[in-house]
Amino acid sequence: MAAQDSVLSQIARPYAAALFELAEADKSVAAVEQGLDKLLALAEENIDFARFLRSPVINTEEKAQAMHAVLERAKAHTTVGNFVKVVARNGRLFALPAIVAAFKERAAAHRGEVTADVTSAVALSAAQAKALADTLKAKIGKSVTLNQHVDSSLIGGLVVKVGSQMIDSSLKTKLTAMKIAMKEVG
């Protein structure tokens, strides 16, 4: 799986960089990011659309025509529409989620933001998420965008990853550490 992610990121980075340069030149980074978010949400909500993007059976011309219709109906931003059509013609629609992620990273870095992956046992409330973002901002000195995940096996607490730093305050980890410590004593 890690090798597949590496290949996807190698494909995604140049596309994301090119799109970012276009959007920055047009001063439409925010609009392009919103358009990409809508497209990605469609892929996440509609399993058939997600399969369509990944399908090696459908040829590139058919995918390009279908994406043209989807983009027209969605009234996509012009830059997003043209970009996705190029991606479709190049047979790279399977990498679209990775391209969007790479674009969002560039856009966040451009705005001076960092992204924190937060995993909790239960979904955080809006107030908890804001408090965590504010705390991280005070510690890091940059605006923080939270990518929230829920993993009930944590039992309680949080696992927060910002760049290469990880803070694991989950009960699961604490219990595992206690278990190891008790084995060493006994």
GROMACS elastic network, one bead per residue, 0.5 to 0.9 nm:
[ bonds ]
;  ai    aj funct       b0    kb
    1     4     6  0.50823   500
    1     5     6  0.62836   500
    1     6     6  0.86586   500
    2     5     6  0.50517   500
    2     6     6  0.61789   500
    2     7     6  0.87181   500
    3     6     6  0.50020   500
    3     7     6  0.62771   500
    3     8     6  0.86161   500
    4     7     6  0.51523   500
    4     8     6  0.61630   500
    4     9     6  0.85822   500
    5     8     6  0.50267   500
    5     9     6  0.60538   500
    5    10     6  0.85547   500
    5    98     6  0.85216   500
    6     9     6  0.51248   500
    6    10     6  0.61857   500
    6    11     6  0.86928   500
    7    10     6  0.50686   500
    7    11     6  0.63167   500
    7    12     6  0.85512   500
    8    11     6  0.51046   500
    8    12     6  0.59106   500
    8    13     6  0.85513   500
    8    94     6  0.88260   500
    8    95     6  0.60919   500
    8    98     6  0.64204   500
    8    99     6  0.83476   500
    9    13     6  0.58487   500
    9    95     6  0.83255   500
    9    98     6  0.63635   500
    9    99     6  0.76327   500
    9   102     6  0.77147   500
   10    13     6  0.57133   500
   10    14     6  0.75017   500
   11    14     6  0.65958   500
   11    15     6  0.71914   500
   11    92     6  0.82345   500
   11    95     6  0.71434   500
   11    98     6  0.83980   500
   11    99     6  0.78888   500
   12    15     6  0.53899   500
   12    16     6  0.59804   500
   12    17     6  0.84979   500
   12    92     6  0.89455   500
   12    95     6  0.64024   500
   12    96     6  0.75493   500
   12    97     6  0.86438   500
   12    98     6  0.56770   500
   12   100     6  0.80657   500
   12   101     6  0.85032   500
   12   102     6  0.66154   500
   12   103     6  0.86281   500
   13    16     6  0.51150   500
   13    17     6  0.59744   500
   13    18     6  0.85616   500
   13    98     6  0.83456   500
   13    99     6  0.66263   500
   13   102     6  0.60919   500
   13   103     6  0.79448   500
   14    17     6  0.50237   500
   14    18     6  0.61204   500
   14    19     6  0.85712   500
   14    99     6  0.86072   500
   15    18     6  0.52009   500
   15    19     6  0.61749   500
   15    20     6  0.85237   500
   15    83     6  0.88083   500
   15    87     6  0.81748   500
   15    99     6  0.65125   500
   15   102     6  0.87439   500
   15   103     6  0.84417   500
   16    19     6  0.51136   500
   16    20     6  0.59701   500
   16    21     6  0.85626   500
   16    98     6  0.88495   500
   16    99     6  0.53991   500
   16   100     6  0.70155   500
   16   101     6  0.84191   500
   16   102     6  0.57700   500
   16   104     6  0.85475   500
   16   106     6  0.80190   500
   17    20     6  0.50769   500
   17    21     6  0.61922   500
   17    22     6  0.86802   500
   17   102     6  0.80639   500
   17   103     6  0.69364   500
   17   106     6  0.77438   500
   18    21     6  0.52074   500
   18    22     6  0.63319   500
   18    23     6  0.86845   500
   19    22     6  0.51008   500
   19    23     6  0.60993   500
   19    24     6  0.84583   500
   19    32     6  0.87488   500
   19    79     6  0.81384   500
   19    80     6  0.83556   500
   19    83     6  0.70983   500
   19   103     6  0.74907   500
   20    23     6  0.50404   500
   20    24     6  0.58931   500
   20    25     6  0.84228   500
   20    29     6  0.69474   500
   20    32     6  0.86655   500
   20   103     6  0.64466   500
   20   106     6  0.73166   500
   20   107     6  0.74215   500
   21    24     6  0.50797   500
   21    25     6  0.60607   500
   21    26     6  0.86074   500
   21    29     6  0.89377   500
   22    25     6  0.51763   500
   22    26     6  0.62866   500
   22    27     6  0.84877   500
   22    28     6  0.84566   500
   22    29     6  0.85380   500
   22    79     6  0.78463   500
   23    26     6  0.50956   500
   23    27     6  0.58516   500
   23    30     6  0.84147   500
   23    31     6  0.84779   500
   23    32     6  0.67029   500
   23    79     6  0.73377   500
   24    28     6  0.61526   500
   24    29     6  0.56307   500
   25    28     6  0.77425   500
   25    29     6  0.87719   500
   26    29     6  0.78409   500
   27    30     6  0.82433   500
   27    31     6  0.88722   500
   28    31     6  0.52219   500
   28    32     6  0.60369   500
   28    33     6  0.84551   500
   28    79     6  0.87116   500
   29    32     6  0.52103   500
   29    33     6  0.60408   500
   29    34     6  0.86364   500
   29   107     6  0.69923   500
   30    33     6  0.50546   500
   30    34     6  0.62039   500
   30    35     6  0.86517   500
   30   107     6  0.80700   500
   31    34     6  0.51198   500
   31    35     6  0.62134   500
   31    36     6  0.86544   500
   31    77     6  0.72137   500
   31    80     6  0.89662   500
   32    35     6  0.50102   500
   32    36     6  0.61358   500
   32    37     6  0.85064   500
   32    77     6  0.66303   500
   32    78     6  0.87105   500
   32    79     6  0.69039   500
   32    80     6  0.59884   500
   33    36     6  0.51156   500
   33    37     6  0.60967   500
   33    38     6  0.87096   500
   33    80     6  0.86609   500
   33   100     6  0.81196   500
   33   103     6  0.76806   500
   33   104     6  0.67883   500
   33   107     6  0.78473   500
   34    38     6  0.63022   500
   34    39     6  0.87338   500
   34    77     6  0.88863   500
   35    38     6  0.51945   500
   35    39     6  0.63805   500
   35    40     6  0.86956   500
   35    76     6  0.62060   500
   35    77     6  0.61412   500
   35    80     6  0.64292   500
   35    81     6  0.87924   500
   36    39     6  0.50492   500
   36    40     6  0.60833   500
   36    41     6  0.84748   500
   36    76     6  0.88115   500
   36    80     6  0.68469   500
   36   100     6  0.63350   500
   36   103     6  0.89428   500
   36   104     6  0.89626   500
   37    40     6  0.50618   500
   37    41     6  0.59917   500
   37    42     6  0.85545   500
   37   100     6  0.76748   500
   38    41     6  0.50272   500
   38    42     6  0.62267   500
   38    43     6  0.87747   500
   38    74     6  0.89061   500
   38    76     6  0.87798   500
   39    42     6  0.51235   500
   39    43     6  0.64966   500
   39    44     6  0.88153   500
   39    71     6  0.87238   500
   39    74     6  0.87757   500
   39    76     6  0.86572   500
   40    43     6  0.50515   500
   40    44     6  0.62405   500
   40    45     6  0.86206   500
   40    96     6  0.81410   500
   40    97     6  0.65172   500
   40   100     6  0.75910   500
   41    45     6  0.59810   500
   41    46     6  0.83730   500
   42    45     6  0.51429   500
   42    46     6  0.58216   500
   42    47     6  0.87763   500
   42    49     6  0.73492   500
   42    50     6  0.81206   500
   43    46     6  0.53950   500
   43    47     6  0.66528   500
   43    48     6  0.80813   500
   43    49     6  0.55129   500
   43    51     6  0.84780   500
   43    53     6  0.81577   500
   43    97     6  0.85454   500
   44    47     6  0.67663   500
   44    49     6  0.83778   500
   44    50     6  0.68319   500
   45    49     6  0.84849   500
   45    50     6  0.84645   500
   46    49     6  0.53932   500
   46    50     6  0.64463   500
   46    51     6  0.88127   500
   47    51     6  0.61442   500
   47    52     6  0.85214   500
   48    51     6  0.50727   500
   48    52     6  0.61007   500
   48    53     6  0.87175   500
   49    53     6  0.62989   500
   49    54     6  0.88132   500
   50    53     6  0.52002   500
   50    54     6  0.65051   500
   50    55     6  0.86338   500
   50    94     6  0.86662   500
   51    54     6  0.51673   500
   51    55     6  0.57952   500
   51    94     6  0.89295   500
   52    55     6  0.51777   500
   52    56     6  0.86541   500
   52    58     6  0.77224   500
   52    63     6  0.79949   500
   52    93     6  0.87707   500
   52    94     6  0.85540   500
   53    56     6  0.86284   500
   53    63     6  0.80020   500
   53    88     6  0.89225   500
   53    92     6  0.86315   500
   53    93     6  0.52797   500
   53    94     6  0.51130   500
   53    95     6  0.82927   500
   53    96     6  0.78353   500
   54    92     6  0.88733   500
   54    93     6  0.67561   500
   54    95     6  0.79637   500
   55    58     6  0.60342   500
   55    59     6  0.87556   500
   55    93     6  0.89029   500
   55    94     6  0.74213   500
   56    59     6  0.71716   500
   56    60     6  0.89121   500
   56    91     6  0.89542   500
   56    94     6  0.85724   500
   58    61     6  0.84089   500
   58    62     6  0.65616   500
   58    63     6  0.66011   500
   59    62     6  0.55467   500
   59    63     6  0.63303   500
   59    64     6  0.87403   500
   59    91     6  0.80643   500
   60    64     6  0.59998   500
   60    65     6  0.85939   500
   60    88     6  0.62663   500
   60    89     6  0.56466   500
   60    90     6  0.72416   500
   60    91     6  0.54220   500
   60    92     6  0.87573   500
   60    93     6  0.89548   500
   61    64     6  0.50589   500
   61    65     6  0.62439   500
   61    66     6  0.86026   500
   61    88     6  0.78641   500
   61    89     6  0.64806   500
   61    91     6  0.87487   500
   62    65     6  0.51608   500
   62    66     6  0.61215   500
   62    67     6  0.85401   500
   63    66     6  0.50712   500
   63    67     6  0.59857   500
   63    68     6  0.84365   500
   63    85     6  0.89426   500
   63    88     6  0.61666   500
   63    89     6  0.77105   500
   63    91     6  0.83009   500
   63    93     6  0.83034   500
   64    67     6  0.51507   500
   64    68     6  0.60882   500
   64    69     6  0.87650   500
   64    84     6  0.84686   500
   64    85     6  0.58775   500
   64    86     6  0.81239   500
   64    87     6  0.84182   500
   64    89     6  0.56814   500
   64    91     6  0.86957   500
   65    68     6  0.50599   500
   65    69     6  0.64668   500
   65    70     6  0.88048   500
   65    85     6  0.84554   500
   65    88     6  0.87532   500
   66    69     6  0.51997   500
   66    70     6  0.62768   500
   66    71     6  0.86512   500
   67    71     6  0.59411   500
   67    72     6  0.84224   500
   67    81     6  0.86171   500
   67    84     6  0.75593   500
   67    85     6  0.67859   500
   67    88     6  0.74203   500
   68    71     6  0.52516   500
   68    72     6  0.61647   500
   68    73     6  0.86398   500
   68    81     6  0.75932   500
   68    82     6  0.89445   500
   68    84     6  0.85185   500
   68    85     6  0.66772   500
   69    72     6  0.52047   500
   69    73     6  0.61840   500
   69    74     6  0.85649   500
   70    73     6  0.52253   500
   70    74     6  0.60918   500
   70    75     6  0.85318   500
   70    76     6  0.87684   500
   71    74     6  0.50292   500
   71    75     6  0.59775   500
   71    76     6  0.53640   500
   71    77     6  0.86108   500
   71    80     6  0.86263   500
   71    81     6  0.59800   500
   71    84     6  0.85658   500
   71    85     6  0.89338   500
   72    75     6  0.50244   500
   72    76     6  0.65556   500
   72    81     6  0.80475   500
   73    76     6  0.78721   500
   75    78     6  0.84791   500
   75    81     6  0.86314   500
   76    79     6  0.82668   500
   76    80     6  0.64156   500
   76    81     6  0.57672   500
   77    80     6  0.52237   500
   77    81     6  0.60653   500
   77    82     6  0.86314   500
   78    81     6  0.50668   500
   78    82     6  0.60987   500
   78    83     6  0.84080   500
   79    82     6  0.52486   500
   79    83     6  0.59637   500
   79    84     6  0.85402   500
   80    83     6  0.50825   500
   80    84     6  0.60514   500
   80    85     6  0.85152   500
   81    84     6  0.53227   500
   81    85     6  0.62092   500
   81    86     6  0.87529   500
   82    85     6  0.51671   500
   82    86     6  0.63841   500
   82    87     6  0.87695   500
   83    86     6  0.51864   500
   83    87     6  0.62774   500
   83    88     6  0.86477   500
   84    88     6  0.60341   500
   84    89     6  0.85592   500
   84    93     6  0.78500   500
   84    96     6  0.82407   500
   85    88     6  0.50076   500
   85    89     6  0.61385   500
   85    90     6  0.85483   500
   86    89     6  0.50916   500
   86    90     6  0.61201   500
   86    91     6  0.86444   500
   86    92     6  0.87497   500
   87    90     6  0.51377   500
   87    91     6  0.63545   500
   87    92     6  0.52652   500
   87    93     6  0.59095   500
   87    95     6  0.87526   500
   87    96     6  0.78864   500
   88    91     6  0.51143   500
   88    92     6  0.58316   500
   88    93     6  0.53265   500
   88    94     6  0.89491   500
   89    92     6  0.76799   500
   89    93     6  0.86498   500
   90    93     6  0.81203   500
   91    94     6  0.78072   500
   92    95     6  0.55209   500
   92    96     6  0.70143   500
   93    96     6  0.50935   500
   93    97     6  0.84490   500
   94    97     6  0.75818   500
   94    98     6  0.86242   500
   95    98     6  0.53399   500
   95    99     6  0.61196   500
   95   100     6  0.87058   500
   96   100     6  0.61021   500
   96   101     6  0.85662   500
   97   100     6  0.51172   500
   97   101     6  0.62097   500
   97   102     6  0.86678   500
   98   101     6  0.50157   500
   98   102     6  0.61386   500
   98   103     6  0.85455   500
   99   102     6  0.51107   500
   99   103     6  0.61013   500
   99   104     6  0.85676   500
  100   103     6  0.50395   500
  100   104     6  0.61001   500
  100   105     6  0.86218   500
  101   104     6  0.51076   500
  101   105     6  0.62597   500
  101   106     6  0.87709   500
  102   105     6  0.51032   500
  102   106     6  0.63726   500
  102   107     6  0.86833   500
  103   106     6  0.51381   500
  103   107     6  0.61289   500
  103   108     6  0.85733   500
  104   108     6  0.60050   500
  104   109     6  0.84767   500
  105   108     6  0.51530   500
  105   109     6  0.61246   500
  105   110     6  0.85077   500
  105   113     6  0.88913   500
  105   114     6  0.82314   500
  105   115     6  0.80206   500
  106   109     6  0.51118   500
  106   110     6  0.60635   500
  106   111     6  0.86700   500
  107   111     6  0.63196   500
  107   112     6  0.86971   500
  107   113     6  0.85393   500
  108   111     6  0.50784   500
  108   112     6  0.61978   500
  108   114     6  0.64809   500
  108   115     6  0.78184   500
  108   145     6  0.84744   500
  109   113     6  0.53938   500
  109   114     6  0.66266   500
  110   113     6  0.74579   500
  111   114     6  0.89948   500
  111   143     6  0.86816   500
  112   142     6  0.63865   500
  112   143     6  0.67989   500
  112   144     6  0.89925   500
  113   142     6  0.57212   500
  113   144     6  0.55817   500
  113   145     6  0.69514   500
  114   140     6  0.89212   500
  114   142     6  0.67235   500
  114   143     6  0.63467   500
  114   144     6  0.50215   500
  114   145     6  0.62485   500
  114   146     6  0.87336   500
  114   162     6  0.74792   500
  114   163     6  0.80238   500
  115   143     6  0.85269   500
  115   144     6  0.55694   500
  115   146     6  0.58586   500
  115   147     6  0.69996   500
  115   161     6  0.85621   500
  115   162     6  0.64244   500
  115   163     6  0.76836   500
  116   133     6  0.86293   500
  116   136     6  0.86631   500
  116   144     6  0.66083   500
  116   145     6  0.61372   500
  116   147     6  0.60562   500
  116   148     6  0.83548   500
  116   160     6  0.65666   500
  116   161     6  0.54765   500
  116   163     6  0.73932   500
  117   145     6  0.86165   500
  117   146     6  0.59887   500
  117   148     6  0.61056   500
  117   149     6  0.75179   500
  117   159     6  0.79785   500
  117   160     6  0.57099   500
  117   161     6  0.50798   500
  117   162     6  0.66001   500
  117   163     6  0.89484   500
  118   146     6  0.65450   500
  118   147     6  0.59668   500
  118   149     6  0.60517   500
  118   150     6  0.83514   500
  118   158     6  0.68270   500
  118   159     6  0.57571   500
  118   161     6  0.65264   500
  118   162     6  0.88236   500
  119   122     6  0.86132   500
  119   123     6  0.86833   500
  119   147     6  0.83859   500
  119   148     6  0.59400   500
  119   150     6  0.54436   500
  119   151     6  0.64384   500
  119   154     6  0.85140   500
  119   157     6  0.87317   500
  119   158     6  0.57372   500
  119   159     6  0.51131   500
  119   160     6  0.64959   500
  119   161     6  0.87125   500
  120   123     6  0.65231   500
  120   124     6  0.73430   500
  120   148     6  0.77531   500
  120   149     6  0.64437   500
  120   150     6  0.50541   500
  120   151     6  0.59207   500
  120   152     6  0.73483   500
  120   154     6  0.68814   500
  120   155     6  0.84400   500
  120   156     6  0.69033   500
  120   157     6  0.62391   500
  120   159     6  0.65671   500
  120   160     6  0.87480   500
  120   170     6  0.79255   500
  121   124     6  0.88344   500
  121   149     6  0.86313   500
  121   150     6  0.55651   500
  121   151     6  0.50105   500
  121   153     6  0.66780   500
  121   154     6  0.52342   500
  121   155     6  0.55324   500
  121   156     6  0.52065   500
  121   157     6  0.67732   500
  121   158     6  0.72692   500
  121   170     6  0.83073   500
  122   149     6  0.86820   500
  122   150     6  0.57050   500
  122   151     6  0.71459   500
  122   152     6  0.64454   500
  122   155     6  0.85750   500
  122   156     6  0.77769   500
  123   148     6  0.78065   500
  123   149     6  0.75043   500
  123   150     6  0.59515   500
  123   151     6  0.89978   500
  124   127     6  0.79422   500
  124   128     6  0.57496   500
  124   129     6  0.58987   500
  124   148     6  0.80393   500
  124   150     6  0.87500   500
  125   128     6  0.51263   500
  125   129     6  0.61442   500
  125   130     6  0.85530   500
  126   129     6  0.51306   500
  126   130     6  0.61088   500
  126   131     6  0.85742   500
  127   130     6  0.51253   500
  127   131     6  0.61078   500
  127   132     6  0.85799   500
  128   131     6  0.50707   500
  128   132     6  0.61057   500
  128   133     6  0.85399   500
  129   132     6  0.51240   500
  129   133     6  0.60813   500
  129   134     6  0.85307   500
  129   146     6  0.76667   500
  129   148     6  0.87420   500
  130   133     6  0.50445   500
  130   134     6  0.60356   500
  130   135     6  0.85277   500
  131   134     6  0.50931   500
  131   135     6  0.61254   500
  131   136     6  0.86077   500
  132   135     6  0.50777   500
  132   136     6  0.61365   500
  132   137     6  0.84796   500
  132   146     6  0.87502   500
  133   136     6  0.51422   500
  133   137     6  0.60075   500
  133   138     6  0.86132   500
  133   143     6  0.78147   500
  133   144     6  0.57507   500
  133   145     6  0.70658   500
  133   146     6  0.69626   500
  134   138     6  0.62131   500
  134   139     6  0.86785   500
  134   143     6  0.81843   500
  134   144     6  0.78238   500
  135   138     6  0.51716   500
  135   139     6  0.63163   500
  135   140     6  0.86603   500
  136   139     6  0.50206   500
  136   140     6  0.58841   500
  136   141     6  0.78783   500
  136   142     6  0.82327   500
  136   143     6  0.81796   500
  136   144     6  0.67637   500
  137   140     6  0.52119   500
  137   141     6  0.51795   500
  137   142     6  0.52735   500
  137   143     6  0.53822   500
  137   144     6  0.58612   500
  138   141     6  0.54213   500
  138   142     6  0.76566   500
  138   143     6  0.87727   500
  139   142     6  0.84020   500
  140   143     6  0.81935   500
  140   144     6  0.84954   500
  141   144     6  0.89667   500
  150   154     6  0.88482   500
  151   154     6  0.59967   500
  151   155     6  0.82615   500
  152   155     6  0.57799   500
  152   156     6  0.79040   500
  153   156     6  0.83275   500
  153   172     6  0.71137   500
  154   157     6  0.70567   500
  154   158     6  0.77740   500
  154   159     6  0.86917   500
  154   170     6  0.56730   500
  154   171     6  0.60961   500
  154   173     6  0.76703   500
  155   170     6  0.71331   500
  155   171     6  0.58081   500
  155   172     6  0.60874   500
  156   169     6  0.83718   500
  156   170     6  0.55643   500
  156   171     6  0.52801   500
  156   172     6  0.74538   500
  157   168     6  0.80522   500
  157   169     6  0.53902   500
  157   171     6  0.59544   500
  157   172     6  0.85529   500
  158   167     6  0.78740   500
  158   168     6  0.61761   500
  158   169     6  0.53010   500
  158   170     6  0.50642   500
  158   171     6  0.84309   500
  159   166     6  0.70961   500
  159   167     6  0.56946   500
  159   169     6  0.60647   500
  159   170     6  0.62901   500
  160   165     6  0.81905   500
  160   166     6  0.56114   500
  160   167     6  0.51147   500
  160   168     6  0.64173   500
  160   169     6  0.84450   500
  161   164     6  0.70348   500
  161   165     6  0.56749   500
  161   167     6  0.64359   500
  161   168     6  0.84856   500
  162   165     6  0.52973   500
  162   166     6  0.64320   500
  162   167     6  0.86266   500
  163   166     6  0.80093   500
  168   171     6  0.89459   500
  168   173     6  0.72645   500
  168   174     6  0.88285   500
  169   172     6  0.85967   500
  169   173     6  0.72249   500
  169   174     6  0.73484   500
  170   173     6  0.54866   500
  170   174     6  0.64835   500
  170   175     6  0.87578   500
  171   175     6  0.59539   500
  171   176     6  0.84090   500
  172   175     6  0.52290   500
  172   176     6  0.61484   500
  172   177     6  0.86483   500
  173   176     6  0.50420   500
  173   177     6  0.61287   500
  173   178     6  0.86095   500
  174   177     6  0.51039   500
  174   178     6  0.62223   500
  174   179     6  0.86270   500
  175   178     6  0.50279   500
  175   179     6  0.61009   500
  175   180     6  0.86576   500
  176   179     6  0.50173   500
  176   180     6  0.62807   500
  176   181     6  0.86123   500
  177   180     6  0.51841   500
  177   181     6  0.61493   500
  177   182     6  0.86362   500
  178   182     6  0.60742   500
  178   183     6  0.85885   500
  179   182     6  0.51792   500
  179   183     6  0.62727   500
  179   184     6  0.88013   500
  180   183     6  0.51337   500
  180   184     6  0.63940   500
  180   185     6  0.88560   500
  181   184     6  0.52154   500
  181   185     6  0.64382   500
  181   186     6  0.88280   500
  182   185     6  0.51293   500
  182   186     6  0.61294   500
  183   186     6  0.52670   500
